[in-house]
């Protein structure tokens, strides 16, 4: 049984990924400082004797060293995510998103695999007219994008690394996030009933959170064909503009009122279509559709008190 260390494992992605790893037979340890105070996100896992939780910080060398030594696979999810959050505390963003990755890389052996999630935001300002591949130059606009791109470069310059450039993730999780575009638009549809959208023609790629978890598992189990490389991870048929996404949600919430504004800007200037061909050729394809994700969110929000996670 292989052992996996997941830093930041109590978050939006981690709480789903850890469950998938345990179901697949891995021994899983989570290191998380519970910055957002939601330790119950992992309560459904404590009945599994293959799961362990350590409350601590991924920047703490003493704590991290002892955990790294016991692991076969390292998945560093701990991060300050998103341009606004990084801009609020640039020092912490640098420490968590880059310095902690540098520390992890220093502590691990060459035999240990790292599967690292980064972001499509690294592609920076594009026209949205041509596909971004893994060979497209990375030109991050925000501090968030720069720290993730620098961390990816650091890891790929070492042995035993796979990096996943994640599209915008959607879907329900024990630690829900409403700042992600699909999740936010659907939430607005069922709570406010309206949404003001700027840069309506800016395009992005999307991927369901459980496809992301499945992609991590696939990378661990197919290291030979993926190691040393970066992979765009998204849903092939979901390169949509913000307006197209909103209109799709209207198919399920017909009374959803959308107003397109000329004022407003995305700090990451995300406007691109993404090719996931390299990942497909490595043998993995995302399968959960945007339509099924919207319906899942609509069902899930019925069970969530309005205002919960509003500023996640």
C-alpha positions in Angstrom: 0.0 0.0 0.0 1.6 3.3 -1.1 1.5 6.3 1.2 0.4 9.7 0.0 1.1 13.0 1.8 -1.4 15.7 0.8 -0.6 19.2 2.1 -3.7 21.5 2.3 -5.8 18.4 2.2 -8.8 19.9 4.1 -9.6 22.3 1.2 -12.0 22.3 -1.7 -10.0 19.8 -3.8 -8.2 18.0 -1.0 -11.4 16.9 0.8 -12.5 15.1 -2.4 -9.1 13.9 -3.6 -8.3 12.3 -0.2 -11.6 10.3 -0.3 -10.7 9.1 -3.9 -7.2 8.1 -2.8 -8.5 6.1 0.2 -11.1 4.4 -2.0 -8.3 3.4 -4.4 -6.4 1.7 -1.5 -3.8 4.3 -0.7 -2.7 5.3 2.8 -3.3 9.0 3.1 -1.9 11.7 5.5 -3.1 15.2 5.4 -1.1 18.2 6.6 -3.3 21.3 7.0 -3.2 24.3 9.2 -7.0 24.8 9.0 -6.5 28.4 8.0 -10.2 28.7 7.3 -11.3 26.8 10.4 -13.3 24.0 8.7 -11.8 20.8 10.1 -15.2 19.0 9.6 -14.5 18.8 5.9 -12.6 15.6 6.6 -14.7 14.0 9.3 -16.2 11.5 6.8 -12.6 10.1 6.4 -11.6 9.4 10.0 -13.4 6.1 10.1 -10.8 4.7 7.7 -7.7 3.5 9.5 -5.6 4.3 6.4 -6.3 8.0 7.0 -4.3 10.3 9.3 -4.5 14.1 9.9 -1.8 16.4 11.1 -2.6 19.9 12.1 0.4 21.9 11.0 1.9 24.3 8.4 3.4 23.3 5.1 6.1 26.0 5.7 7.2 24.3 9.0 10.4 22.4 8.0 10.4 20.2 11.2 6.8 19.0 10.7 7.1 18.6 7.0 10.4 16.7 7.1 9.0 13.9 9.3 5.9 13.5 7.1 7.8 13.6 3.8 10.1 10.8 4.9 7.2 8.5 5.3 5.5 9.1 2.0 5.9 7.6 -1.5 3.8 10.3 -3.2 3.6 14.0 -2.4 0.7 16.2 -3.5 1.2 19.8 -2.4 -2.3 21.4 -2.5 -1.6 23.9 0.2 -1.8 27.3 -1.5 -3.2 30.8 -1.3 -5.6 30.5 -4.2 -6.7 33.2 -6.6 -5.4 36.7 -7.4 -7.5 38.6 -4.9 -6.4 36.4 -2.0 -2.8 36.7 -3.0 -3.0 40.4 -3.3 -4.4 40.7 0.2 -1.3 39.2 1.7 1.6 39.0 -0.9 4.1 37.8 1.7 2.0 34.8 2.6 1.3 34.1 -1.0 5.0 33.9 -1.8 5.7 31.8 1.3 2.9 29.3 0.8 2.7 29.1 -3.0 6.5 29.1 -3.8 8.7 28.9 -0.7 6.9 25.9 0.7 7.2 24.1 -2.6 10.9 24.8 -2.6 11.1 23.4 0.9 9.2 20.2 0.0 11.4 19.7 -3.0 14.5 20.1 -0.9 13.3 17.5 1.7 12.2 14.8 -0.7 14.3 12.0 -2.3 14.6 11.4 -6.1 12.5 8.3 -5.6 9.5 10.2 -4.4 6.8 11.3 -6.9 5.4 14.8 -6.7 2.0 15.5 -8.5 1.6 19.3 -8.4 -1.5 21.3 -9.3 -1.0 24.6 -11.0 -3.3 26.8 -13.0 -4.3 27.8 -16.5 -3.9 31.4 -15.2 -0.2 31.0 -16.0 -1.1 31.5 -19.7 -1.8 35.2 -18.9 -3.5 37.5 -21.5 -4.4 35.6 -24.7 -6.7 36.4 -27.5 -9.0 33.5 -26.9 -8.7 32.7 -30.6 -6.0 30.0 -30.6 -5.4 27.0 -28.3 -3.0 27.1 -25.4 -0.9 24.0 -25.3 1.8 23.0 -22.8 4.3 24.6 -25.2 2.5 28.0 -25.2 4.7 30.6 -23.4 3.6 31.2 -19.8 3.0 34.9 -19.2 1.2 35.2 -15.8 -0.3 38.6 -15.0 -1.0 38.3 -11.3 1.1 37.4 -8.2 -1.0 34.2 -7.9 -0.2 33.2 -11.5 3.5 34.1 -11.1 4.0 32.1 -7.8 2.3 29.0 -9.4 4.3 29.2 -12.6 7.6 29.6 -10.7 6.7 26.7 -8.4 6.0 24.5 -11.5 9.3 25.5 -13.1 11.2 24.7 -9.9 9.6 21.2 -9.7 9.9 20.3 -13.4 13.6 21.2 -13.1 13.9 18.3 -10.6 13.3 14.6 -11.1 10.0 12.7 -10.3 7.5 15.4 -11.0 4.2 15.7 -12.8 2.3 19.0 -13.0 -1.3 19.4 -13.8 -2.4 22.8 -15.2 -6.0 22.8 -14.0 -8.8 24.4 -15.8 -11.4 26.3 -13.7 -12.8 23.6 -11.4 -16.5 23.2 -10.6 -18.7 20.9 -8.6 -19.6 20.2 -5.0 -17.2 19.5 -2.2 -17.3 19.2 1.7 -15.3 22.4 1.7 -17.3 24.4 -0.9 -16.0 27.3 -2.8 -18.2 29.9 -4.4 -15.5 32.1 -6.0 -15.0 29.6 -8.8 -16.9 30.7 -11.9 -19.4 27.9 -12.5 -20.1 27.5 -8.8 -20.5 31.2 -8.4 -22.8 31.7 -11.5 -25.1 28.8 -10.4 -25.2 30.1 -6.8 -26.2 33.6 -8.1 -28.9 32.1 -10.2 -30.6 30.3 -7.3 -30.1 32.9 -4.6 -30.1 36.4 -6.2 -31.8 35.5 -9.4 -29.5 37.8 -11.4 -25.9 38.4 -12.3 -23.9 41.3 -13.7 -21.1 39.9 -16.0 -18.1 41.9 -17.3 -15.8 40.7 -20.1 -18.6 38.5 -21.3 -16.7 37.1 -24.3 -13.6 36.1 -22.3 -13.2 32.3 -22.6 -12.0 29.7 -20.2 -11.8 25.9 -19.9 -13.6 24.0 -17.1 -13.2 20.6 -15.3 -15.3 18.8 -12.6 -13.6 18.4 -9.2 -14.0 14.6 -9.4 -12.4 14.5 -12.8 -9.5 16.4 -11.2 -9.3 13.8 -8.4 -9.4 11.0 -11.0 -6.6 12.7 -12.9 -4.3 12.8 -9.9 -4.9 9.1 -9.4 -4.2 8.4 -13.0 -0.9 10.3 -12.8 0.2 8.3 -9.7 -0.6 5.0 -11.4 0.9 6.0 -14.8 4.0 7.7 -13.7 6.2 6.3 -16.5 4.2 7.9 -19.3 3.7 11.3 -17.5 6.8 12.0 -15.3 8.8 15.1 -16.1 5.9 16.8 -18.0 3.1 19.3 -17.5 -0.4 18.6 -18.6 -3.4 20.8 -19.2 -6.3 19.2 -17.4 -9.7 20.3 -18.6 -12.9 19.2 -20.3 -12.4 19.2 -24.0 -15.9 20.4 -24.9 -16.0 23.1 -22.2 -14.0 26.0 -23.7 -16.8 28.5 -23.1 -17.1 32.3 -22.8 -18.6 33.7 -19.6 -21.7 34.6 -21.6 -22.0 31.1 -23.0 -21.7 29.6 -19.5 -24.4 32.0 -18.1 -26.7 31.1 -21.0 -26.2 27.4 -20.3 -27.2 27.9 -16.7 -30.4 29.6 -18.0 -31.4 26.3 -19.6 -31.9 25.0 -16.0 -32.9 28.3 -14.3 -35.0 30.1 -16.9 -35.8 33.0 -14.7 -32.0 33.8 -14.2 -31.5 37.4 -15.3 -28.1 38.3 -16.8 -26.8 41.8 -17.4 -23.6 42.4 -19.4 -21.6 45.3 -18.1 -18.8 47.2 -19.9 -17.1 48.0 -16.6 -15.0 45.4 -14.7 -11.9 43.4 -15.2 -10.4 40.0 -14.3 -7.1 40.5 -12.4 -5.7 37.4 -14.2 -7.1 38.5 -17.6 -8.1 34.9 -18.3 -9.2 34.7 -21.9 -8.0 31.5 -23.6 -9.0 28.2 -25.1 -7.0 25.2 -23.9 -5.9 22.1 -25.6 -6.0 18.9 -23.4 -4.6 16.8 -26.2 -1.4 15.8 -24.3 -3.3 14.5 -21.4 -5.7 12.6 -23.7 -2.7 11.0 -25.5 -1.3 10.0 -22.1 -4.6 8.1 -21.6 -6.8 10.3 -19.4 -9.9 12.1 -20.5 -12.3 14.1 -18.3 -15.8 12.8 -18.6 -18.1 14.7 -16.3 -20.1 17.3 -18.3 -20.8 20.9 -17.5 -24.5 20.1 -17.7 -24.3 17.4 -15.1 -22.2 19.7 -12.9 -24.7 22.5 -13.1 -27.5 20.1 -12.1 -25.3 18.7 -9.3 -24.8 22.3 -8.0 -28.5 23.1 -8.2 -29.3 20.0 -6.0 -26.4 20.8 -3.6 -27.3 24.4 -3.0 -30.7 23.3 -1.8 -28.9 21.8 1.2 -26.7 24.8 1.9 -27.9 27.8 4.0 -27.7 31.0 1.9 -24.6 33.0 2.8 -22.5 29.9 3.7 -19.1 30.1 2.0 -20.2 33.3 0.3 -16.8 34.9 0.6 -14.8 31.6 0.2 
